[in-house]
Amino acid sequence: MLKLGLVWPSDRNLRMVSMIRTVARLAAVAAVSVVTLAVAPATAPANTPSASLQFVNKAQLQTDGTVHVTVYYLCGPGSSGSGGGFFVELAQPGTFGFAFEGANCNDQKHKLTVDVSPGPFTPGTASARAVVFNSEDSSSAEKEAELTVR
């Protein structure tokens, strides 16, 4: 019978090898985590204003059946400047309308009143949705509300 000099591992040796492998795996995971944190881009500062929208709850019905809707908005500029856009749509059973205007995205709060058409709208409630965005869409907000048309 030929002996190759191999020794059957004991339970203690198997546990030691298993522990060494576990420690090596944990060290590898920790190293990858540290490298990922070092390479990952930093997040924006907490004081960077985000875009926002707020409806004035009462919309003004005009004699031609259109409605004046007023909102307050804020959006941040893009790298190419403070240009942006504002869109609003209004719906009542059987009719709807919309308006699109330019927006000044300069991290300041602005008041904007738009004439929503075609309609014709009637006194009562209406569902509204608005969106504001800068020229790169890196700062935007969307809002829905029920408005009272008077």
C-alpha positions as CSV (number, residue, x, y, z in Angstrom):
1,M,0.0,0.0,0.0
2,L,1.3,3.4,-1.0
3,K,1.3,6.2,1.5
4,L,1.1,9.8,0.1
5,G,1.7,11.6,3.3
6,L,-1.7,13.1,3.4
7,V,-3.3,13.6,6.8
8,W,-7.0,13.7,7.3
9,P,-7.8,17.2,8.8
10,S,-9.1,17.3,12.3
11,D,-12.2,19.2,13.4
12,R,-10.1,21.9,15.0
13,N,-8.1,22.5,11.8
14,L,-11.4,22.7,9.7
15,R,-12.8,25.3,12.2
16,M,-9.6,27.3,12.0
17,V,-9.6,27.3,8.2
18,S,-13.3,28.3,8.2
19,M,-12.6,31.2,10.6
20,I,-9.7,32.4,8.5
21,R,-11.8,32.4,5.4
22,T,-14.6,34.3,7.2
23,V,-12.2,37.0,8.4
24,A,-10.7,37.3,4.9
25,R,-14.2,37.7,3.4
26,L,-15.2,40.3,5.9
27,A,-11.9,42.2,5.3
28,A,-12.6,42.1,1.5
29,V,-16.1,43.5,2.0
30,A,-14.9,46.2,4.3
31,A,-12.2,47.2,1.8
32,V,-14.7,47.4,-1.1
33,S,-17.0,49.5,1.1
34,V,-14.3,52.0,1.9
35,V,-13.3,52.3,-1.8
36,T,-17.0,52.7,-2.8
37,L,-17.4,55.5,-0.2
38,A,-14.3,57.2,-1.4
39,V,-15.3,57.1,-5.1
40,A,-19.0,57.8,-4.7
41,P,-20.0,61.4,-5.5
42,A,-21.0,63.5,-2.5
43,T,-24.7,64.4,-2.1
44,A,-26.0,68.0,-2.3
45,P,-25.8,70.0,0.9
46,A,-28.9,69.9,3.1
47,N,-29.6,73.6,2.7
48,T,-30.0,73.4,-1.1
49,P,-33.6,74.5,-1.8
50,S,-35.8,72.1,-3.8
51,A,-38.5,73.1,-6.2
52,S,-42.0,73.6,-4.7
53,L,-45.5,74.6,-5.8
54,Q,-48.5,75.9,-3.9
55,F,-51.9,76.7,-5.4
56,V,-54.1,79.6,-4.3
57,N,-57.3,77.7,-3.5
58,K,-59.7,80.0,-5.3
59,A,-59.6,80.3,-9.1
60,Q,-61.2,83.3,-10.8
61,L,-63.8,82.5,-13.5
62,Q,-63.6,84.9,-16.4
63,T,-66.6,86.1,-18.6
64,D,-65.2,84.0,-21.6
65,G,-65.3,80.8,-19.5
66,T,-61.6,80.6,-18.9
67,V,-60.2,80.6,-15.4
68,H,-57.3,82.5,-13.8
69,V,-55.3,80.1,-11.6
70,T,-52.6,81.5,-9.3
71,V,-49.7,79.6,-7.9
72,Y,-46.5,80.3,-5.9
73,Y,-43.5,78.4,-7.1
74,L,-39.8,78.0,-6.5
75,C,-37.2,76.2,-8.5
76,G,-33.4,76.1,-8.7
77,P,-31.4,77.2,-11.7
78,G,-29.7,74.9,-14.1
79,S,-26.1,75.2,-15.2
80,S,-27.2,77.3,-18.2
81,G,-29.2,79.9,-16.2
82,S,-32.5,80.5,-14.6
83,G,-34.8,79.6,-17.4
84,G,-37.6,77.1,-16.9
85,G,-41.2,76.3,-17.5
86,F,-44.5,76.1,-15.8
87,F,-47.5,74.0,-16.9
88,V,-51.0,73.9,-15.3
89,E,-54.1,71.9,-16.2
90,L,-57.6,72.2,-14.9
91,A,-60.6,69.9,-15.3
92,Q,-64.3,69.9,-14.5
93,P,-66.8,67.2,-15.6
94,G,-67.1,67.6,-19.3
95,T,-64.4,70.3,-19.8
96,F,-60.7,70.9,-19.3
97,G,-58.0,73.5,-20.1
98,F,-54.3,74.1,-19.7
99,A,-51.7,76.9,-19.7
100,F,-47.9,77.0,-20.2
101,E,-45.6,79.8,-19.2
102,G,-42.0,80.4,-18.7
103,A,-40.6,80.1,-15.2
104,N,-37.8,82.0,-13.4
105,C,-35.8,79.3,-11.6
106,N,-33.5,81.4,-9.4
107,D,-34.1,79.9,-5.9
108,Q,-36.7,82.6,-5.2
109,K,-40.4,82.3,-4.5
110,H,-42.6,83.7,-7.3
111,K,-46.3,84.3,-7.8
112,L,-47.7,83.5,-11.2
113,T,-51.3,83.8,-12.5
114,V,-52.2,82.0,-15.7
115,D,-55.3,82.0,-17.9
116,V,-56.4,78.4,-18.3
117,S,-58.3,77.7,-21.5
118,P,-60.2,76.6,-23.5
119,G,-63.0,75.5,-21.0
120,P,-65.7,76.8,-20.7
121,F,-65.5,76.4,-16.9
122,T,-68.4,76.9,-14.5
123,P,-68.5,77.9,-10.8
124,G,-67.8,75.0,-8.5
125,T,-64.8,72.7,-7.9
126,A,-62.1,71.8,-10.4
127,S,-59.2,69.4,-10.3
128,A,-55.8,71.1,-10.9
129,R,-52.3,69.8,-11.6
130,A,-49.2,72.0,-12.0
131,V,-45.6,71.3,-12.8
132,V,-42.6,73.6,-12.6
133,F,-39.1,72.8,-13.9
134,N,-35.8,74.4,-14.8
135,S,-34.3,74.2,-18.3
136,E,-32.4,71.0,-17.4
137,D,-35.1,69.4,-15.3
138,S,-32.7,69.1,-12.4
139,S,-35.1,71.1,-10.2
140,S,-38.8,70.3,-10.6
141,A,-42.0,69.9,-8.6
142,E,-45.5,68.6,-9.3
143,K,-48.7,69.4,-7.3
144,E,-52.3,68.4,-7.5
145,A,-55.2,70.1,-5.8
146,E,-58.9,70.7,-5.8
147,L,-59.7,74.4,-6.5
148,T,-62.8,76.5,-6.0
149,V,-63.8,78.3,-9.2
150,R,-65.7,81.5,-8.5
